[in-house]
Amino acid sequence: MSSRYHEVYQGWKSDPEGFWAEAAKGIDWVKPADKVFDGEAGLAGRWFVGAECNTCFNCVDRHAEGGRADQAALIYDSPITGNKRTLTFADLLEEVQLFGAVLEDLGVGKGDRVILYMPMVPEAVIAMLACARIGAVHSVVFGGFAANELATRIDDAKPKVMVTASCGIEPGRVVEYKPLLDQAIETAAWKPSGCVVYQRPQAQASMIEGRDHDWAALVETARTAGRKADCVTVAATDPLYILYTSGTTGQPKGVVRDNGGHMVALHWTMKNLYGVEPGEVYWAASDVGWVVGHSYIVYAPLLHGNTTIVFEGKPVGTPDAGVFWRVISEHNVGTLFTAPTAFRAIKKEDPGGDLIGQYDLSGFRTLFLAGERADPDTLEWAEAKLRVPVIDHWWQTETGWAIAANAVGLGTLPIKHGSPTVAMPGYDLQVLDETGVEVARNATGNIAIKLPLPPGCLPRLWNAEERFRESYLTEYDGYYNTSDAGYMDEDGYIYVMSRTDDIINVAGHRLSTGAMEEVVASHPDVAECAVIGIADQLKGQIPAGFLVLNAGVDRDTGEIEREVVGLVREKIGPVAAFKLVLTVHRLPKTRSGKILRATMRSIADGQEYRMPATIDDPVILNEITDALRDRGIPA
C-alpha cells in the first residue's frame, strides 16, 4: 500500500490541536478537555487541560465490559522458571480490583506514591494498573537495583508503600530482593509505612513485623471480604507515574508521565505506528523497569485491546538463541519490539539463523528495534533471516513513544538502513548548530524538537522544575534538546549517530563514534562493537574500538583488528585516526542492553567513575580495564 505518512504529518502540522483532539476520541473520558493544549501551563505547556479520566479503566474495564472479557490480556512466559500463565481481561480486572483494594487498605490514596521493585511477573503489571486505578502514582524501579540507588529514589518519591517480590531469577542464579530493599529503607531518610512482598517459591523473604505484608495473604483477605477498588477519577494532567533515569549529576531524574496525553499518544501509536489491530498479540521484549516496558508491555497494548506478553527470560541462554522464535510461534505474535542488542546477541550465537527454521513464524509480520542505534549490519541480518520488515525507531525515556519511525499503519516508507526514518506527527525535528541555527541537509548537528512536545512526553520532572528547564529547555530557545547528534537527509530522514557527548574532537575534526561503529559492525566477524574517544595529548581525542566476535570465529584476532582499521580508513578516511582496536569477550551494558560507553571512556582516561546502577555485570569493567592495560593504556 502507498504511504499516507506525508498527508497525515502535514495534517498534524497544519492543525496540531485538531489532530490530537481527533486522536483523543479513542479514549473514554469521564469529562472532556476544556482546552486541548494550554501553552501557558507549566514550563512547556500541558495537554487536555480540564479533562478527567482513569487510565486503568481504559486499559482493563472497558475491554472486560465491552466484548473482550474472555480474550487474553496478558500472557506470562518464563523460560527461566518453566512457568506460563494467561490472564483474560476479566481475570486481569479482578486481580487489579483486588490489589487496588489492598493498597487502599494500606492507606494509599489519590496522589500517593508507590514504589514497585519487581521482576518480570504478572504481579508487576497488576500492581502498576492497581496504582493507576486508585489514582496513586507508581514508580517502578528495576528489580535487583543496588540498594543505595533504590534509597535515592525512595527519598525523592517519598512512597507511602513499597511493593516487591522475594526474588528475581537470572540464568543460573536467584537474586534476592528483600535484603536489598531492607538496606535501601534503612539508608533512606524517608520511611515508607508498609511493604507488600510477593513470595516466589525460589526464595522466601524474611518479613519485618508491623511493616511487611504478604501479597497472597492480603489479596485473599480482600477477596474473602468482597473488597474491590473502584476507578478513581483523576485530572488528565495528574501524574500517572514517575520513572527515574540516570542524571549527569549522579542524582536520578524523575520523569513524570501524565494520564490523559499519555493515553492519547500511546493509543494512537498502536494502529498507526505499529500497524496492529485490537485482539492481536503484541510483544515488547523488555522489562517493566524501563520506559519500553511501561509504554509497550503495559499501557499501549492494553489501551488498544491487544494481548501483551510478559517474558521472563533472555534472548540467548534461556535455553538458547531460538527462544524468541519459540515465543512468537507458540503465542502467535504478530509484532515484536525489542532492542538491537538482543538481535546482536542472537546473531552472535546463531550467525546462520539455523534456529529460526525450527519454528512456524507464518503469523509474524513486523520487527521493531529501539534502545541503541540499529546498525545496518544487524538490520540486514534480521531482514534476511526473518523475511519481515525490520523497522528501526528512535525515542527516549522522556518522550515515552517514538520521535522518529516508519509508521507501518500509515503505509511504510522506503527503508534506509541506519535511519529510524522520519519524524512522527507531533514532533517538529530540526538539526541545529551550537548557535541554534538549522544546519544544511546531511550536515551533522544537535537534534532538537521544536516546542511544544506532543502528548505523552514528559511535562516536567518530579519536584525539579529548574532542573527540567536546565536539562531540556535552555540549550536552544523554543526547543527541547534531545542531547543526540545526527543529521537529516534530503528526504527528511533523520540519522541519529550518537549522544552529543559521543561526538569526539580529533585534531579539530568533530567525528561521530556512531558512524565509526556502523563501519566496524559491517565486518563479517564482528557481532557487536563500541567506539569511544579517549584523551590524547597530541590530537585531543583518539577513537578506540572494542570488538566482540561472532561465535565460532577462530581467526587470528590481530588480523581481524587490522581489517577493521582498514575498513574505517576506507569508509571514513585517515582523518578519523582510527588505529586502536581491542577484541574483548563482552561489552559492559545496562540491563536494558545499552552499552556503557561513558563508563568505558572514564576507564580509558584513568578517571574516577561511579559504578553504574543499571550495569548488568560489574565484572566486565575489570575485563575492559585489563584489555586497555594490555595495550599499554594506563586505565
N, C-alpha and C positions, 0 to 999 in steps of 0.2 A: 504494500500500500504506500502511496505517496505521503510524505510527512506534512502534518498540519502545524508543525512547530512554529514556523515563522509567522503564520497567521495568528496563532494563539499568543505568542510572545508580543507581537505588535498590539494585539487586543489588550493585553495587560498594560503595556506601556502607555497606550492612549487613555486608559481609564482604570488605574490601579484599584481604586476603591470599588468600582463596579465589578471588576474581575473577582476580587475576594468576597464581595457580597454574594455573588453567584455561587462561589465555592462553598460559602457558609451554609447554603441550603442543604448540604449533605450531612449537617449536624442537627440533632434535636436540641433545641434551646428551651429553657424554662422561660426566658424573656429575651427577645431580640435586642440587638445593639441599638443604643441611641445614636451612636456615631461609629461608622466602620473604622475610621482611623482618626485619632486625635494627635496631631503633631506637636501640641503644646504639653502633652502629658509625659512626664519623665524626661530623661536626657535625650531619648531618641524616638519619642512618640509611643503610643500604645494602640493596639488593635481591639476592635469590638468593645469599645468603652460603653458601659451601661448594660451589656448583655449579662445574663445569668444562665448557669448551666451546671452539669455534673459529668465529668469525664468517664467515670465508671459506668454510669447509666448508658452512655453512648457506646462503650466497649462491650458491655455484657447484657444489661437488662433489655435493651431494645431488640437485641437479636434473640434472646431467650424467649421474649414475649411476642416476637414478630415472625415466627416461622422457622427459626434456626435452633430451636431448643435441643433437638437431637443431633445436630451437626457437631462434629468435633471442633472444639475451640482451641484446644491445646493438646499436643502430643509430646509426651516426655519420653526421650530415648537416651538411655545411659549405657553406652558400651563399656564404660568403666565398671559399673556395678552389675550389668546384665538386666537392669530393670527397665520396664516400659509401662506407660500408663496413658490413658486417653481420658480427657475431661470434655464432655459436651458443654455447650453454652449453658444448659440447665444445671449441670454439675458445677460449673465454674461459678455461676450465680450463687448457688447455695454455699459453696466454700467461702466466697468473698463476703457474703452477708454474715456468715458465722464469725469470720475473723475480724470483720469490721466491728461486730458486737463485742468481741474480745478486747479490741483496742479501746472501744468506748468504756467498757467496764474497768479498764485500767486508767481511766481519766483522760484519754486522748480526745481532743475535740477539734473543731474547725480552727485552722491556722497553726495548730501544734505541729512540731517536727517529730518525725520518727526516723531513726537511722536503721537501715537494713544492711546486715553484714552476712550475706547468704551465698551459698553455692548455686549451681545451675540445677535447681529442683523446682517443681511446680509451685511449692510454697513461697518461693521468692516472688513469682508473678502474682499469686494470691495476695500477698502482703502489700505489694505496690498498689493493686487495684482496691484493696480494702482501705488504704490510706486515702486514695482518691475519692472513694465512696463517702467517707465521713468528713471530707474537707480538710484532712490533715496533709501536711507537706512531707513527702518522703525524700530521704537522701540515701541512695544506695551506695555503699562502699564495697569495693570488690572483696569477696571473701578471702581471708588469709592475708589481707593487707597488714603491714607492720603496725605494731601496737602504738608507737609514737605518732605515726601518720593518722591512725584512727582517732587518737586523742585530740589532734589539732582539729579534726572535723567535728568531734563532739563539742569542743569549746566554741567553735564557730556557729554550728547549727543549733546548739542547746536543745537536744531532743528530750521530749518527755519520756519516751520509751525506746529501747533498743530491741531489735528483732534479729536473732541469729540462729545458726544451726550448730550442732555439736562438732561438725567437721565438714571439710571439703575433701574430695578424693581426686588425686592426681595419679597418672600412671605410675604404679609401683609404690605409692605412699599415701598415707592418710594425714591430712593437715588438720590438727585440732584447732578449732576457732575459739573455744571458750577461754582458754588461758590467755590468748591474745586480747580478747575482749575485756577480761578482768583486769589485765595490766593497763589497757588503754583507759578504762574508767578510773583506775587508781591514779594514773598520771594526770588525767584531765582535771581542770578546776571545776567544770560543770559536772554534776552528778545526775544522771537520769533516774527517774523514780522507780523504773522497773525494766526487766529484761525478759523477753519471751524466747525460749530456747526450743528449737525443733530438734529432737533427739533422732539421730540416724543410727542404724544398727552397727555401723563400722566403728563408732566411738561413742561412749557415753559421757556426757559432760557433767561435771560436778556442779551442784546448784548452791547458791548462797541464799540462805533462808531470809525471807522477807523482801528480797529484791527480785530473785529469779523465779520464773514461772514456766511450767512445761506446756509447750504448744498444744499437744494432743489432749492433755487434761483440760485446758481452758476451752478448747473447741468443743469437747464432749459436754462440758458443763453448760455451755451456751446452747448446744443442740438440745440437751435434755430440758432446759428451761424455755425452749422455744424462742430464744433471742435471735433476732435478725436485724442487722443495721439497715436503716433506710438511707437512700441517697440524700446527702446534704447539698442544698443549693449554694453555689459559690459564684462570685463575680468572674466573668471571663478573664479579667486582669489579675485575679488572685493567683498566687503561685501553686503549681501542681507539684513541682519537685525542685530540689537543689542537687546539682551534680558537680562534684568538685573535680577541677582539672588542675594540673600542676602549674604553679606560677613561677616566674623567673626569680622572685624574691625568696622562694622556699615556702612561703605561705600559700596554701592552695586557694584557688579562686572558685567561689561557689556560683556556678552558672545557674540562673533561675529560669525556669520554663513556666509560662502562664498556662491557664486552662483552655481558654477559647481559641486563641490564634494557633496554638499547638494542635488542637483537634482539626481545625480547618485545613491547615497546611498538610498534615500527615495524611488525612483522609484523601485530599486531592492527589497526593503522590501515588497512592496505591494503583489507581486505574491509569492515570495519565503518564506517570513516570515509569512505573514498574510493569504496567500492562497486565495486571491481574484482575480477575473478576471475583466478586463475593462468592464464597464457597470453595474457592481453590486453596490448595496447600502452598504456603509461602514459608520459606526457611531462611532466617538470618542466622548464620553460624557464628555467633558472637557470644557475649556474656552480658548479663543484665547489669554488671558493674560499669559498663561503658555506654556511651551515648547510642551506639548502634543497637544495643540490647534494649534500651529504653524505647527508642523510636520504632524499631522494626522487629523485635521479638515480642514486645508487649503492645504498645499503643496502636501503631498504624494498622497492623493486620486485624486486630480485634475491632477497631473502629470501622473497618471496611467489611467486616463479616467473613474474614478469612480464617483458615486453620493455621495456627502458628506452631512451630516446633521448638521445644526446649531441649537442647542437645548437651549432654554432659560427657564430653569426650574431646579428643584432639584429632586434627586432620591426618596425623600419622601415629602409629603406635597403639591404637585402640580398636582393633588389634593391628591394623596395617594401613597402608595408603589407599585402601579401597573403601574405607568406612563412609566417606561422603557419598559414594555411588550406591552403597547399600541403603543408606537412609533415604536418598532420593527415590530409589526403586521401590523400597518397602512401603513408603508413605505417600507415594505418588506426588512428589514435589514438582511443581511447575516452574518455580523461580527460586534460585539460590542467591543469597547475598553474603559474601564473605570478604576476607582481607587477601590482598595479593600474596602476603606472607604464607597463608595457608596453601596456596597453589604452588608457591616455590618449594615448600616442604614436600608436597605430594610429588612434584616433578623431580625433586632430588632423589626420592625413594623409588619412584616408578617412572623413570625418564621415558620409557617406551609406551606408557599408558596401558600396560597389559591388563591391569586390574579392572579398567573401565569396561572391557568387553565381557566381564563376568556378570554384569547386571543389566537389567532391562531399563533403559533410560528413555524409552519412547515418549513418556509424558513430560520430559524435561525440556523447557523451552528457552530459558534465558539465564545466564550467569552475570551477576553484577559484582564488581570489585570496588572496594574503597578502604581507606585507612592508611595505606602507604602508596607511593607512586606505583602504578601498574606498569612495569617496564614492558616494552614491546615484545621482548622475547617470551616472557611469561604469557602475555595475551595471545601470541601466535600459537604457542604450545597448547593452550586451553582450547582455542578455536579448532585447531587441527584434530585434537583428540576427542573433543566432546561434540563437535559439529553443531554447535548452537551459537547464537550471537553472544559475544563476551563484551559487556558494557562497563567501561571504567567510569566512575563518577566521583566527584570531589565535594567534600563538605567537612565541617568542623563540629566539635562538641558545642561550640557557641551557636551554630546555626540550627542544629537539630535535624536538618534534612539537606538534600543536595543543593549546592550552589550552582554546580555545572554538571550536566549529564546528557545522555542521549535518550530522550523520552520515548520509550517503547510504545506507550499507549497513544502517543500522538503520531506514530509512524517514525521509524528510525531514520536518522540522517546517515550519510556515509561515515563509516568508522575510520578515524585516523589514529593509528597506534601512537601512544604517547600523550594523547589528549583526552580529557574527560568530556570532550565535545563542547557544548555551548551553554551559556547562562540559562538557568531556569526562569520562568516567569516569576517576578518578584525581586530578581537580582539584576541590577544595572552594574555590570562589571567593567572596570577600567584599569588599565595598566599605567602607572604613574612613575615619574622620576622623583628624585629626592625633594624637588621643589613643588610637587603636586601637579605638574603639567603632564598631560597624557603623552605617552611616547608613541613613536611610529609603529605600525604593524610589524610584527616579527622582531621587534626590539625588546630586550629584557628590561623589566622594571618591577615595581612593587604592585601587587594585585590588590585593588581596593573595591569596595562596594558602595555606590552612591546611596546615601540615606534617602528615605527610610528603609530599614531592613524589612523583609516581608514577615507575615505572621509565622509563628513557630520559632523564630530566632530569639535569642536572649533579650529581654527588655532591660535587664540590669544584672549586677552581681549581688549576692546576698550580703546585705549590710555593708556595702562597699561602693557607694556611689562615685566617689572621687577616683577610686581605682578603676572602675568601669570606664570613666571618662579617659583616664590616662592610658589605659591598656588598649583601647579600641578607637577612640574618637578624636584624639588630639594631633595625631601624625598629619592628617590631611583634613582641613576644614570641610565639613559636609559629607565625610566619608567614614565608613567602617574599615579599619585597617586589618586585613587578613593575616598579616605577617608572613605571607607566602610570596615568593618571587616567581616570575614566569613571563610569558609573552602571549599575544593574541595574533593569530594569522589573518590573512586577507578574507577568510570566510567567517571570521568571528569565533573560531575555535580557540579555546584557552589551553595553554600548556603550563601546568604547574610544575616548576622544575625543582624547587626546594624551599625550605623555610628561608626567610630573609637572612637569618644568621648562618645559613649554609652556603651563602654566596661568598666565595673566597677571593682575596685580592693577591694575585700572583704577579709580582713585579709591575704593579699598576694596572693589571688587567683584571676586571671583575668577571669571574668564571663561576658557572653553576656546577656544584658537585653532582646534582641530579642528572645533568647532561652527561657527565663522565660515567656515572653509574649505568646509564642507559647503554652506553657503548660497551662497558665491561660485561654487563649482563648478556650481551649478544654473543659472547664466546660460548661455543657449544659445550664446554666442560664446566662452565660456571653455573651453579644452582642459584646462588644469591650473592649479593655483594653490598659493600658500603664504601663510599668515598668521603673522606673528611679532609679538612685543611688543617695542617699543623704548622706551628710557628717556625719561621726560618729567618736567620739574621740577615741574609742577603736579599731574599725575594719578598720578605714579609710573611708569606704563607706558601707552602707547597702542598699539593694533594697527595694523600696516601690512600691506596686501595686495599681493601680487605676482601678476600675471596673465600667462599665455601664451595667446594666442588661437588658435582653430581655423584651419587652413589655409584660405585663400580669403576670410577675413573682411577686408573693406576699408572698414568703417565708421570714423568718427572715434573714436580711442581715448579721447579725453576724454569723449565721450558714453557709451561703454561703462563707463568708470570711474565716472561719476556714477550709472549704472543699478545697478552693483554696490553702491555705497554705499547707495543706496535700498533694495536687497534686504535688506542686513544690518540696516538700521534697521527695516524692516518685520518681519523674522523674529525678530530678537534684541532690538531696541529701541535707543533712544538711549543706554542705559547702556553699550553697547559702545564708544561714542566712536569709531566706525569712520568715518574720513574720508580717510585716506591710502591711495591705491591707485596702483600703478605698473604699467604694461604693459611687459613685458620679452620678449625673444626666446626665452629659455630659463631654466630654473632650475638651480642647482648641485646635483648629485646624486652619490651614490656609484655605483660600477659595478653595484651590485645594484639601483639605482633609488630609493634613499631620498633624499629632499630634505634638504639640509644646512641645516636651519633654525637650529641653534645658531650655525653659522658666519655665516649671514646676519645674525643678531641681533648678533653681535660687530662685524660691519662697520658696521651701522646705529648702534651705540652708540659707535663710534670706539675700540673696544678692540683690543688686540693679540690675534692668534689664530694657532694653528698651522695650516699648510696640511693639511687632512685627508688622511690617507694613501690613503684609498679614493676620492678625488674622480675623477670621470670626465674632466673638462676644467677645469683651473685657470683658464683664461681667463674662464670665466663669472663668477668672483668679481669681476673687474675690471668686467664689464658691470653687475653689481649695484651696485658702488660708484659707477659713473658715473650710473646711474639715480637713486640716492639724492641725489647731489650736484646733479643737475638739478632736484631738488625742494627744494634748499636745506638738505639734511641733510648735515652735515659728516662723511661716512663716512670 
